[in-house]
């Protein structure tokens, strides 16, 4: 995406010759393609599977004009995220505009009820939006949401109790529609006696705004919406009589006294109505979509039944693969270019987020449903930036609890034969019914009362990488050198393991010790059936290697996470120099294998105390011959790093003990910038010492927020408390998972991931350990 239209290109048409005969044109007179002319989001194809319906566009015509809709349609991840990022150029003001204009009779009906829906957090422009968002945000933070969990769990159990012995259910009618609405009303602070009435009105608002009601239906819908408006006002008046209540609306009433110009009467009334719909329907639909998706993939369903720890990431993958928000809308406030296509000011955009979530440029094997997908939480179902859904973590909590309840009480549940139907609209989607069945005689709680025991609290917020674990079985254990054990791992059910690239590592959970350790993969990346690690026993270490050496035997079941790669081989390098010390040979061995396959000019330098202590030495010598340079201390041969010839186009990769890496860093001072890339075993970032730190301010450019980071807190934790999603894993500056982009300010880098050149660029940082050198940073978040 770029800025204003170049005058020389203003009349250019992106689809020359694509139209034919009587096909319509864009507002500028450009022809549209036949597929664009036929696009209709109210068709069943779009309702059933929006990403598949616009696959042709995502692959061939990512931005196109829809004559039937009168909107420009945007389908790719990068373009859509850029639109979310710039809410000045792309106004949200039409997000709640009726996509199907209503007739005069329906408008008169709405007027008769005094209907005066104002701007809300969803569709309000700056400068009004952010002051209101900041004022009303606190009840949505993870800490504030945690106290709603017992209520959600109680409701989920009560509803499952009603049908668990029936052997069949419509999960939408009998649970997934009502529970999120009840949670939403409780969250808002609606009195119990008014909940049933508000339930009746919720769906009318959705049809009125995003649907295509027929002329004869519009008047009926208008009456329902008008009654909804009036009743919401009465409930709000009742809330004013008890402003100390615990609901979000009562919080807003209290804020109104503090900030009367920001939180106005009309604003509260509009938010009361919009909040019910936003908190209810998106979550209800998301939960129904998730259950449909999981039961359609029996292996994934079995995995989360066997390991509930996978549920947080499964929720993210469900939101990505089949989310409840298919699209959002924006209005171009000036002439602009999106995805190479020029649009005049005033253009309306339908940004198909569900298509972005299937973009192969962002998600590898995007159509594959993978509950262990590492970047599933990059999904745009919640939007992005300053208008990202504030209730995202309440929705995540509800979905996690629903999946937990079903997985432990009805693991034998399956989809019944049915055809899924959806309420026709452009934006919100979920099956109207979800029929499931099971054998009640097999209900686990009939024979095991522990199924009903209380569970640990869910993680409120974006899932940790710790929720991506998978079981593996140890297929062989052998010794690869003095105090070095070589372990081969495979899937217990024979399924292929995830693909990996040289330099990747996995995290091994060391039984019930609570210890998790990273080990580099050293096998053949082309072998999809086996992972291989080699582990040195370190008696003075942190316990992981001792546990593995003492405990792991063939046939043992382990849990691992990954693979992940922050030590990636540049396969375009003119020459590759691979340097290993001791057990640091593990990632280097895989790189050497890959370099040989690619026919690269490469050499391996391997140092150790004795030949017997050098893992995989015989195998590597046989594979690489003269390209293998061996340095054995006991034989009087040491590597002289200062003598290494490193010129432009040469990449040096090194892994080994700290003393070796320090020597390499010194030698690299005369090498081209960023020629040296290093993999560390441990980080010296340590814990924070508040007496030696200073507080600093962080401006989040995309979110419109300013976050203070105290001297005794990491940036990562400060972001989490502000309800900002940042993925993390090691939280020691080793893995690179928590990296963010830096737009301004000088970073005090404390990680061991970035190279010298990358640090000097000052465009990236690790939020778990790095800080500001000065008083302020500006981040692309």
Secondary structure as the mmCIF struct_conf table of DSSP 4:
data_model
#
loop_
_struct_conf.conf_type_id
_struct_conf.id
_struct_conf.beg_label_comp_id
_struct_conf.beg_label_asym_id
_struct_conf.beg_label_seq_id
_struct_conf.end_label_comp_id
_struct_conf.end_label_asym_id
_struct_conf.end_label_seq_id
STRN STRN1 UNK A 2 UNK A 2
BEND BEND1 UNK A 3 UNK A 4
HELX_LH_PP_P HELX_LH_PP_P1 UNK A 5 UNK A 6
HELX_RH_3T_P HELX_RH_3T_P1 UNK A 7 UNK A 9
TURN_TY1_P TURN_TY1_P1 UNK A 10 UNK A 11
TURN_TY1_P TURN_TY1_P2 UNK A 14 UNK A 17
TURN_TY1_P TURN_TY1_P3 UNK A 21 UNK A 22
STRN STRN2 UNK A 25 UNK A 25
TURN_TY1_P TURN_TY1_P4 UNK A 27 UNK A 28
BEND BEND2 UNK A 29 UNK A 29
STRN STRN3 UNK A 31 UNK A 31
HELX_RH_AL_P HELX_RH_AL_P1 UNK A 34 UNK A 38
TURN_TY1_P TURN_TY1_P5 UNK A 41 UNK A 42
BEND BEND3 UNK A 43 UNK A 43
HELX_RH_AL_P HELX_RH_AL_P2 UNK A 44 UNK A 48
HELX_RH_AL_P HELX_RH_AL_P3 UNK A 50 UNK A 53
TURN_TY1_P TURN_TY1_P6 UNK A 54 UNK A 54
HELX_RH_AL_P HELX_RH_AL_P4 UNK A 55 UNK A 60
BEND BEND4 UNK A 62 UNK A 62
STRN STRN4 UNK A 63 UNK A 66
TURN_TY1_P TURN_TY1_P7 UNK A 67 UNK A 70
STRN STRN5 UNK A 71 UNK A 74
HELX_RH_AL_P HELX_RH_AL_P5 UNK A 77 UNK A 85
TURN_TY1_P TURN_TY1_P8 UNK A 87 UNK A 89
STRN STRN6 UNK A 90 UNK A 91
TURN_TY1_P TURN_TY1_P9 UNK A 93 UNK A 96
BEND BEND5 UNK A 97 UNK A 97
BEND BEND6 UNK A 99 UNK A 100
HELX_LH_PP_P HELX_LH_PP_P2 UNK A 101 UNK A 103
HELX_RH_AL_P HELX_RH_AL_P6 UNK A 104 UNK A 112
TURN_TY1_P TURN_TY1_P10 UNK A 113 UNK A 114
TURN_TY1_P TURN_TY1_P11 UNK A 121 UNK A 123
HELX_LH_PP_P HELX_LH_PP_P3 UNK A 124 UNK A 125
TURN_TY1_P TURN_TY1_P12 UNK A 126 UNK A 127
HELX_RH_AL_P HELX_RH_AL_P7 UNK A 128 UNK A 136
HELX_RH_3T_P HELX_RH_3T_P2 UNK A 138 UNK A 140
BEND BEND7 UNK A 141 UNK A 141
HELX_RH_AL_P HELX_RH_AL_P8 UNK A 142 UNK A 145
HELX_RH_3T_P HELX_RH_3T_P3 UNK A 146 UNK A 148
HELX_RH_AL_P HELX_RH_AL_P9 UNK A 149 UNK A 163
TURN_TY1_P TURN_TY1_P13 UNK A 164 UNK A 166
BEND BEND8 UNK A 167 UNK A 167
STRN STRN7 UNK A 168 UNK A 170
HELX_RH_AL_P HELX_RH_AL_P10 UNK A 171 UNK A 171
HELX_RH_PI_P HELX_RH_PI_P1 UNK A 172 UNK A 176
TURN_TY1_P TURN_TY1_P14 UNK A 177 UNK A 177
HELX_RH_AL_P HELX_RH_AL_P11 UNK A 178 UNK A 188
TURN_TY1_P TURN_TY1_P15 UNK A 189 UNK A 189
HELX_RH_3T_P HELX_RH_3T_P4 UNK A 192 UNK A 194
HELX_RH_AL_P HELX_RH_AL_P12 UNK A 195 UNK A 210
STRN STRN8 UNK A 211 UNK A 211
HELX_RH_AL_P HELX_RH_AL_P13 UNK A 215 UNK A 240
TURN_TY1_P TURN_TY1_P16 UNK A 241 UNK A 244
BEND BEND9 UNK A 245 UNK A 247
HELX_RH_AL_P HELX_RH_AL_P14 UNK A 248 UNK A 258
TURN_TY1_P TURN_TY1_P17 UNK A 260 UNK A 262
BEND BEND10 UNK A 263 UNK A 263
HELX_RH_AL_P HELX_RH_AL_P15 UNK A 265 UNK A 296
BEND BEND11 UNK A 297 UNK A 297
HELX_RH_AL_P HELX_RH_AL_P16 UNK A 298 UNK A 306
HELX_RH_3T_P HELX_RH_3T_P5 UNK A 308 UNK A 310
HELX_RH_AL_P HELX_RH_AL_P17 UNK A 311 UNK A 322
BEND BEND12 UNK A 324 UNK A 324
STRN STRN9 UNK A 325 UNK A 325
STRN STRN10 UNK A 328 UNK A 332
BEND BEND13 UNK A 333 UNK A 334
STRN STRN11 UNK A 336 UNK A 338
TURN_TY1_P TURN_TY1_P18 UNK A 339 UNK A 340
STRN STRN12 UNK A 341 UNK A 343
TURN_TY1_P TURN_TY1_P19 UNK A 345 UNK A 346
STRN STRN13 UNK A 348 UNK A 351
HELX_RH_AL_P HELX_RH_AL_P18 UNK A 353 UNK A 356
TURN_TY1_P TURN_TY1_P20 UNK A 357 UNK A 358
TURN_TY1_P TURN_TY1_P21 UNK A 360 UNK A 362
BEND BEND14 UNK A 363 UNK A 363
TURN_TY1_P TURN_TY1_P22 UNK A 364 UNK A 367
BEND BEND15 UNK A 368 UNK A 368
TURN_TY1_P TURN_TY1_P23 UNK A 371 UNK A 372
TURN_TY1_P TURN_TY1_P24 UNK A 374 UNK A 375
HELX_RH_3T_P HELX_RH_3T_P6 UNK A 376 UNK A 378
TURN_TY1_P TURN_TY1_P25 UNK A 381 UNK A 382
HELX_RH_3T_P HELX_RH_3T_P7 UNK A 385 UNK A 387
BEND BEND16 UNK A 388 UNK A 388
TURN_TY1_P TURN_TY1_P26 UNK A 390 UNK A 391
HELX_RH_AL_P HELX_RH_AL_P19 UNK A 392 UNK A 409
TURN_TY1_P TURN_TY1_P27 UNK A 411 UNK A 412
STRN STRN14 UNK A 414 UNK A 415
HELX_LH_PP_P HELX_LH_PP_P4 UNK A 416 UNK A 416
BEND BEND17 UNK A 417 UNK A 417
STRN STRN15 UNK A 425 UNK A 425
BEND BEND18 UNK A 426 UNK A 427
STRN STRN16 UNK A 428 UNK A 428
BEND BEND19 UNK A 432 UNK A 432
STRN STRN17 UNK A 435 UNK A 437
HELX_RH_3T_P HELX_RH_3T_P8 UNK A 440 UNK A 442
HELX_RH_3T_P HELX_RH_3T_P9 UNK A 444 UNK A 446
TURN_TY1_P TURN_TY1_P28 UNK A 447 UNK A 447
HELX_RH_3T_P HELX_RH_3T_P10 UNK A 449 UNK A 452
BEND BEND20 UNK A 453 UNK A 453
HELX_LH_PP_P HELX_LH_PP_P5 UNK A 456 UNK A 459
BEND BEND21 UNK A 461 UNK A 462
HELX_LH_PP_P HELX_LH_PP_P6 UNK A 463 UNK A 464
HELX_RH_3T_P HELX_RH_3T_P11 UNK A 465 UNK A 468
STRN STRN18 UNK A 470 UNK A 481
TURN_TY1_P TURN_TY1_P29 UNK A 482 UNK A 483
STRN STRN19 UNK A 484 UNK A 490
TURN_TY1_P TURN_TY1_P30 UNK A 492 UNK A 493
HELX_LH_PP_P HELX_LH_PP_P7 UNK A 495 UNK A 499
TURN_TY1_P TURN_TY1_P31 UNK A 502 UNK A 503
STRN STRN20 UNK A 505 UNK A 509
TURN_TY1_P TURN_TY1_P32 UNK A 511 UNK A 512
BEND BEND22 UNK A 513 UNK A 514
STRN STRN21 UNK A 516 UNK A 520
BEND BEND23 UNK A 523 UNK A 523
TURN_TY1_P TURN_TY1_P33 UNK A 525 UNK A 526
TURN_TY1_P TURN_TY1_P34 UNK A 528 UNK A 529
STRN STRN22 UNK A 531 UNK A 536
TURN_TY1_P TURN_TY1_P35 UNK A 539 UNK A 540
BEND BEND24 UNK A 541 UNK A 541
BEND BEND25 UNK A 543 UNK A 543
HELX_RH_AL_P HELX_RH_AL_P20 UNK A 544 UNK A 551
TURN_TY1_P TURN_TY1_P36 UNK A 554 UNK A 555
STRN STRN23 UNK A 557 UNK A 564
BEND BEND26 UNK A 566 UNK A 567
TURN_TY1_P TURN_TY1_P37 UNK A 571 UNK A 572
BEND BEND27 UNK A 574 UNK A 574
STRN STRN24 UNK A 575 UNK A 581
HELX_RH_3T_P HELX_RH_3T_P12 UNK A 582 UNK A 584
HELX_RH_AL_P HELX_RH_AL_P21 UNK A 585 UNK A 598
TURN_TY1_P TURN_TY1_P38 UNK A 599 UNK A 599
STRN STRN25 UNK A 601 UNK A 608
BEND BEND28 UNK A 609 UNK A 610
HELX_RH_3T_P HELX_RH_3T_P13 UNK A 611 UNK A 613
BEND BEND29 UNK A 614 UNK A 614
TURN_TY1_P TURN_TY1_P39 UNK A 615 UNK A 616
HELX_RH_AL_P HELX_RH_AL_P22 UNK A 617 UNK A 624
HELX_RH_3T_P HELX_RH_3T_P14 UNK A 625 UNK A 627
STRN STRN26 UNK A 628 UNK A 632
HELX_RH_3T_P HELX_RH_3T_P15 UNK A 633 UNK A 635
TURN_TY1_P TURN_TY1_P40 UNK A 636 UNK A 636
HELX_RH_3T_P HELX_RH_3T_P16 UNK A 641 UNK A 643
TURN_TY1_P TURN_TY1_P41 UNK A 648 UNK A 649
STRN STRN27 UNK A 650 UNK A 655
BEND BEND30 UNK A 656 UNK A 656
HELX_RH_AL_P HELX_RH_AL_P23 UNK A 658 UNK A 667
HELX_RH_3T_P HELX_RH_3T_P17 UNK A 668 UNK A 670
BEND BEND31 UNK A 671 UNK A 671
HELX_LH_PP_P HELX_LH_PP_P8 UNK A 672 UNK A 672
TURN_TY1_P TURN_TY1_P42 UNK A 673 UNK A 674
STRN STRN28 UNK A 676 UNK A 679
BEND BEND32 UNK A 681 UNK A 681
HELX_RH_3T_P HELX_RH_3T_P18 UNK A 690 UNK A 692
STRN STRN29 UNK A 696 UNK A 700
TURN_TY1_P TURN_TY1_P43 UNK A 701 UNK A 704
STRN STRN30 UNK A 705 UNK A 709
TURN_TY1_P TURN_TY1_P44 UNK A 711 UNK A 712
BEND BEND33 UNK A 713 UNK A 713
HELX_RH_AL_P HELX_RH_AL_P24 UNK A 715 UNK A 721
TURN_TY1_P TURN_TY1_P45 UNK A 722 UNK A 723
BEND BEND34 UNK A 729 UNK A 730
BEND BEND35 UNK A 732 UNK A 735
TURN_TY1_P TURN_TY1_P46 UNK A 737 UNK A 738
STRN STRN31 UNK A 739 UNK A 744
BEND BEND36 UNK A 745 UNK A 745
STRN STRN32 UNK A 747 UNK A 748
BEND BEND37 UNK A 752 UNK A 754
HELX_RH_AL_P HELX_RH_AL_P25 UNK A 756 UNK A 761
TURN_TY1_P TURN_TY1_P47 UNK A 762 UNK A 762
STRN STRN33 UNK A 764 UNK A 766
TURN_TY1_P TURN_TY1_P48 UNK A 767 UNK A 769
STRN STRN34 UNK A 771 UNK A 772
BEND BEND38 UNK A 773 UNK A 775
STRN STRN35 UNK A 776 UNK A 779
#
